[in-house]
Amino acid sequence: MAVKVLVVDDSGFFRRRVSEILSADPNIQVVGTATNGKEAIDQALALKPDVITMDYEMPMMDGITAVRHIMQRCPTPVLMFSSLTHEGARVTLDALDAGAVDFLPKNFEDISRNPEKVKQLLCEKILSISRSNRRASTYSAPAPVAAPAPTPAPAPASVSSYGSSVPARPSPASIPARTHAPASSSPAPKRKAYRLVAIGTSTGGPVALQRVLTQLPANFPAPIVLIQHMPAAFTKAFAERLDKLCRISVKEAEDGDILRPGLALLAPGGKQMMIDGRGAVKILPGDERLNYKPCVDITFGSAAKTYGDKVLAVVLTGMGADGREGARLLKQGGSSIWAQDEASCVIYGMPMAIVKAELADAVYGLDDIGKHLVEACI
């Protein structure tokens, strides 16, 4: 059965172009369009789409307000379109807090220059997030937090910033259904002198990381590295947002940064982050042979080589299986691996890959991971 999509945008050109791209896919059906947030709510209630694409800047009612109402009245996976500006990055992160599942940069030049690549990426996103947990009736947005101060404008990037190439798009029949995960009642962890905590995530990760990291005290004793699949235009703004919300320090990693307790370094979009023997990070150009920039496997693998059995790795919500092979190397060296449970994931892909490969030492719900990190490391 085709995935039903509602397209919301105040630009007639963009509505038509997105509708044309999606309608060309036999596995997707555009069931309606809306020009503002109020129409989006009405159409969502009337049409009951499987996925909604949403602009954020619209008359009458903006996209973020519409997302909040939709999540309260008829929870539906939402894919936000965001501009490649400072305001676009900030608003996109707010939209994810409000309940949106994922986002794509709104780049008209890419639509004109790389129509096939844009079509492939957009359709893959739609098909994948149609299986997200956002339709659960028990969904509730994260508790409100103080609005972060404005962040510096991030550098421009294109839609393809998510990776060096777009993976082959699966049809609905080939996308594995979410399987039942082990119960998330793993016992509380035992304390260990970890030299590094490494967290990898993708779709749903910005909100998940916020929930985990805001539970950590300022004196958290282990260095932290974060690998979030995100375009280059957004990682600096995201790091600065987390830094304002958390008691620990958070920054976008730069080449040569030294790991230290109470500091989380976020891998920059479009590049790769590795750990060297001096306890410093190396930031390398994104390898065109790799789908993900940054790649969880790359960072996990380098951590395994550097720290042996002294790493605690956590794999959170996200599509695909990035992190599995890096976790395998960590496990072989004696390090510990945690996976987020299925019920609290937006997309149960990356954690499922860890569980199915029998690499998980523990499976925890999202809201338990932060407190267990404190128990394990302090």
C-alpha positions in Angstrom: 0.0 0.0 0.0 1.4 3.4 -1.0 2.5 5.8 1.7 0.0 8.8 1.9 1.7 12.2 2.1 0.4 15.7 2.9 2.6 18.5 1.4 2.6 21.8 3.4 4.3 24.9 2.0 3.2 28.5 1.3 5.3 28.5 -2.0 3.2 27.3 -4.9 6.4 26.3 -6.8 7.7 24.2 -3.9 4.4 22.5 -3.3 4.1 21.5 -6.9 7.8 20.4 -7.2 7.6 18.3 -4.0 4.3 16.8 -5.1 5.7 15.9 -8.6 8.8 14.3 -7.1 6.8 12.2 -4.6 4.0 11.3 -7.1 6.5 9.9 -9.5 7.3 7.1 -7.0 4.7 4.3 -7.2 5.1 3.6 -3.5 4.0 7.2 -2.5 0.7 8.9 -2.9 0.3 12.7 -2.4 -3.2 12.9 -0.9 -3.3 16.7 -0.4 -1.6 20.0 0.0 -1.8 22.9 2.4 -0.5 26.5 2.2 -0.2 27.3 6.0 -0.2 25.6 9.4 -3.9 26.0 10.0 -4.7 24.2 6.8 -2.2 21.6 7.6 -3.9 20.7 10.9 -7.3 20.6 9.1 -6.0 18.4 6.3 -4.1 16.1 8.7 -7.3 15.5 10.6 -9.4 15.0 7.5 -7.0 13.0 5.3 -5.0 11.0 8.0 -1.8 11.0 6.0 1.1 8.6 6.8 3.7 11.4 6.5 3.5 15.2 6.4 6.2 17.4 4.8 6.2 20.8 6.5 7.7 24.2 5.8 8.3 26.4 8.9 7.7 29.9 7.7 4.1 30.3 6.6 1.3 32.8 7.0 -1.6 32.4 9.6 0.3 29.7 11.4 4.0 28.7 11.3 5.2 25.1 10.9 6.4 24.6 14.4 3.0 25.6 15.9 1.3 23.3 13.4 3.6 20.4 14.4 2.7 20.9 18.1 -1.0 20.8 17.3 -0.7 17.8 15.0 1.2 15.9 17.6 -1.5 16.6 20.2 -4.5 15.8 18.0 -3.3 13.2 15.4 0.3 12.2 15.9 1.9 11.9 12.4 5.5 11.6 11.2 6.6 15.1 10.0 9.5 15.9 7.7 10.5 19.5 8.0 12.0 21.6 5.2 14.5 24.1 6.5 16.5 26.9 5.0 20.3 27.0 5.1 20.5 30.0 7.4 21.1 30.7 11.1 17.4 31.1 11.6 16.7 27.9 9.6 19.0 25.8 11.8 17.5 27.2 15.0 13.9 26.7 13.9 14.6 23.2 12.6 15.9 22.2 16.0 12.8 23.7 17.6 10.6 21.8 15.2 12.3 18.5 16.2 11.6 19.4 19.8 8.0 19.9 18.9 7.8 16.4 17.5 9.0 16.4 13.9 10.9 13.2 13.0 13.5 14.5 10.6 14.4 17.4 8.3 15.9 18.2 4.9 17.6 21.5 3.9 15.3 23.5 1.5 17.7 24.2 -1.3 16.1 25.3 -4.6 19.5 25.2 -6.4 19.9 21.5 -5.6 16.4 20.8 -6.9 17.4 22.4 -10.2 20.9 21.0 -10.4 20.5 17.5 -9.0 16.9 16.5 -9.5 17.5 12.8 -9.4 19.6 12.9 -6.3 17.1 15.1 -4.5 14.2 12.8 -5.6 16.0 9.7 -4.3 16.9 11.3 -0.9 13.4 12.8 -0.4 11.5 9.6 -1.3 13.8 7.5 0.9 13.2 9.8 3.8 9.4 9.7 3.3 9.3 5.9 3.1 11.6 5.4 6.1 9.9 7.9 8.5 6.5 6.5 7.6 7.5 3.6 9.9 8.6 5.8 12.8 7.1 5.7 16.2 5.5 9.2 15.8 2.0 7.7 15.3 1.9 6.2 18.8 -1.0 7.6 20.7 1.2 7.9 23.8 3.6 10.3 22.1 4.4 13.4 24.0 6.8 16.1 23.2 9.8 16.7 25.4 9.3 18.9 28.4 9.7 22.6 27.5 13.2 23.9 28.1 14.5 27.5 28.2 14.9 28.8 24.6 18.5 28.9 23.6 20.1 32.2 22.7 20.7 32.9 19.0 23.6 31.0 17.6 26.1 32.1 14.9 25.2 31.5 11.3 26.4 28.0 10.2 28.2 27.5 7.0 26.2 26.7 3.8 25.6 23.1 2.9 23.6 21.2 0.4 20.9 18.5 0.7 23.6 15.9 0.1 25.4 16.9 3.3 23.9 13.9 5.0 26.4 11.7 3.3 28.8 11.4 0.4 26.3 9.4 -1.5 22.6 8.5 -1.1 22.0 4.8 -0.4 19.8 2.9 -2.7 16.2 3.6 -1.8 14.3 0.6 -0.6 10.6 -0.1 -1.5 8.2 -0.5 1.4 8.3 -4.2 1.0 12.1 -4.3 1.4 12.2 -2.0 4.5 12.3 -4.5 7.4 9.5 -4.1 9.8 10.5 -3.1 13.4 11.1 -6.3 15.3 10.4 -6.7 19.0 13.4 -5.7 21.1 14.5 -7.3 24.3 12.8 -5.8 27.3 14.4 -2.6 28.4 14.6 -3.8 31.9 18.4 -4.5 31.8 19.8 -4.2 35.3 21.5 -1.0 36.4 25.1 -0.9 35.2 28.1 -1.5 37.4 30.5 1.3 37.9 33.7 1.3 35.8 36.6 3.7 35.2 35.6 4.5 31.6 38.0 6.7 29.7 35.4 7.7 27.0 31.7 7.7 26.4 30.8 7.5 22.7 27.2 8.1 21.5 26.0 7.5 18.0 22.6 8.4 16.5 20.7 9.5 13.4 17.0 10.2 12.9 15.5 11.3 16.2 18.9 11.9 17.6 18.8 15.7 18.3 16.0 15.3 20.8 17.4 12.0 22.1 20.8 13.5 22.8 19.2 16.5 24.5 17.2 14.2 26.8 20.3 12.2 27.7 22.9 14.9 28.1 20.7 17.2 30.1 20.7 14.5 32.8 24.5 14.6 33.3 26.0 16.7 36.1 28.7 19.3 35.4 31.3 17.1 37.1 30.6 14.1 34.8 34.0 12.3 35.0 34.4 10.9 31.5 35.0 12.7 28.1 32.1 12.3 25.6 32.1 12.2 21.8 28.8 12.5 19.9 28.2 11.3 16.3 24.9 12.6 14.9 24.1 12.2 11.2 23.5 15.9 10.4 24.5 18.3 7.6 27.5 20.6 8.0 25.2 23.6 8.2 23.6 22.4 11.4 26.2 20.8 13.7 27.6 24.0 15.1 24.2 25.4 15.9 23.2 22.1 17.4 26.3 21.9 19.6 25.8 25.5 20.8 22.2 24.7 21.6 23.1 21.7 23.7 25.8 23.7 25.5 23.2 26.2 26.6 20.8 23.5 27.8 23.3 21.1 29.5 25.4 21.4 32.7 28.3 19.7 30.9 30.0 21.6 28.1 29.2 20.8 24.5 31.0 22.1 21.4 31.4 21.2 17.7 34.7 19.3 17.5 37.7 20.8 15.9 40.9 19.1 14.8 43.2 18.8 17.8 40.6 19.3 20.5 41.6 17.4 23.7 39.2 15.0 25.4 38.4 16.0 29.0 35.9 15.1 31.6 32.6 17.1 31.4 33.1 18.0 27.8 31.1 16.5 24.9 32.5 17.0 21.4 30.1 16.8 18.5 31.4 15.5 15.2 31.1 18.2 12.5 28.8 17.5 9.6 30.4 16.5 6.3 33.6 15.2 8.0 34.9 12.3 10.0 36.0 12.3 13.7 38.6 9.9 15.1 40.4 9.6 18.4 44.2 9.4 18.6 46.5 8.0 21.2 47.1 11.4 22.8 43.5 11.7 23.8 42.8 14.2 21.1 40.3 14.2 18.2 41.3 14.2 14.5 38.8 15.8 12.1 39.3 14.5 8.6 37.6 15.3 5.3 34.5 13.1 4.6 35.5 10.0 2.6 33.4 9.9 -0.6 33.2 6.2 -0.4 31.2 6.4 2.9 27.5 7.1 3.0 27.6 8.9 6.3 29.6 12.0 7.2 30.1 11.8 10.1 30.1 8.0 10.4 29.5 6.3 13.8 31.6 3.2 12.7 34.6 5.4 12.1 34.6 7.1 15.5 33.7 3.9 17.4 36.5 2.0 15.5 39.1 4.6 16.4 38.0 4.6 20.0 38.4 0.8 20.2 42.0 1.1 18.9 42.9 3.9 21.3 41.1 2.9 24.6 40.6 -0.9 24.4 38.1 -2.0 27.1 37.7 1.5 28.6 34.9 2.8 26.3 31.2 2.9 27.0 29.4 3.2 23.6 25.7 4.0 23.3 23.7 3.7 20.1 20.5 5.7 20.0 17.6 6.0 17.5 18.3 6.2 13.8 17.8 4.6 10.4 20.2 1.9 9.0 23.0 0.1 10.8 25.8 2.7 11.2 27.6 1.9 14.5 27.2 -1.9 14.3 30.7 -2.6 13.0 32.4 -0.1 15.2 30.5 -1.6 18.2 31.8 -5.0 17.1 35.4 -3.7 17.4 34.7 -2.2 20.8 33.1 -5.4 22.0 36.1 -7.4 20.9 38.3 -5.1 22.9 36.2 -5.6 26.0 34.3 -2.3 26.0 30.6 -2.0 26.9 27.7 -1.3 24.4 24.3 0.0 25.2 21.3 0.3 22.8 18.2 2.3 23.1 15.0 0.3 23.4 12.5 0.0 20.5 9.6 1.6 22.4 11.5 4.9 22.9 13.1 5.1 19.5 11.8 7.3 16.7 13.4 4.9 14.2 14.4 1.5 15.6 17.2 0.9 13.0 20.6 1.5 14.4 19.9 0.1 17.9 18.1 -2.9 16.4 21.3 -3.6 14.4 23.2 -3.7 17.6 20.7 -6.0 19.4 20.3 -8.4 16.4 24.1 -8.7 16.2 24.1 -9.6 19.9 26.4 -6.8 20.8 24.3 -5.0 23.4 25.3 -5.4 27.0 22.2 -3.5 28.0 19.0 -2.1 26.4 17.5 0.9 28.1 14.7 3.3 27.5 15.7 6.8 26.4 14.8 8.5 29.7 16.9 5.9 31.7 20.1 6.3 29.7 21.3 9.5 31.2 20.9 8.4 34.8 22.5 5.0 34.0 25.5 6.9 32.5 25.9 8.7 35.8 25.6 5.4 37.7 28.2 3.7 35.5 30.8 6.5 35.5 30.5 8.3 38.8 
